[in-house]
């Protein structure tokens, strides 16, 4: 009886050992390893031969721009010239309605779609870092065209790129402009958002390098301009030789009209929030002489920009375009170019090609990206508003 029980124990140990060895072999061979979302998307991309789905998210109904038109023009040109590796681009367009919560909801909808291989768009800096993390996790190649937050790129997000400048570079360019104008004392107003604060901080930091004094710095809440009168009452008693405006229309246009109305006639320098033809309607001749730093403006007509303008005129019968339409156009055209050059639509393989130093001449300048995913040597246009229109001054 004892011998029989002993043999049973030995037998159990023997089979347990065999089972453990078998399970270990299966695990090591990958049979029991769960594939990541990015790996599953990559496998699907390799096997697919149909249309290439690209997600697009933008505040279409809330924004006063032609971003979607720029992306649609790029899509038509790509598909009309043979597509990507012989395949058509299919746009999956979502309207965020200007809401950060809607942006996040749409990001989750896009990553749950297994056919989405790339993304372009996004406007809100406050939700951008989360969106970038989601696209990286789910293996989607992404080109952010409206986000300037420094927290967007890097941090191991090899699939995330940005073709507009970040707040640090925009702030540096604004400060350089102030120095060129020989301004020494500046009053500044900025929209109290993450983007507004970061840009104001970057501008003030670089002003220190040029020994420019910020005599007053005021923030205002978006869609709430009740503080404008208080700010201007304070400014009337201050001594400064320029005003720096960091904000968006129509609110900042209202501020300009009020400022001129109370007798403050000092020159205006501004970030790209004023680089819109809506400035004429929002501020009229009160904005005359304002000098604006922007990633792109129609007044600068280089070769690729001319081609882009002709395309917009032909397809949409518009003479006026904005920076976002050009950035959207360049973003999609560049991603398609990168896929063709990589001979692949697998996001990680396309991203590797971009990181290898790939460049393409776009309407907003050369599209080439550093190891973080930021555009290299981003060009800025300097324009002035005069007599209801814009005049190009310099890069």
Beta strands, then each sheet from edge to edge (+ up, - down):
strand 1: 52-58
strand 2: 89-95
strand 3: 116-121
strand 4: 141-144
strand 5: 160-162
strand 6: 185-191
strand 7: 213-220
strand 8: 242-246
strand 9: 267-270
strand 10: 291-294
strand 11: 359-362
strand 12: 365-368
strand 13: 381-386
strand 14: 389-394
sheet 1: 2+ 1+ 3+ 4+ 5+
sheet 2: 7+ 6+ 8+ 9+ 10+ 13- 14+
sheet 3: 11+ 12-
end
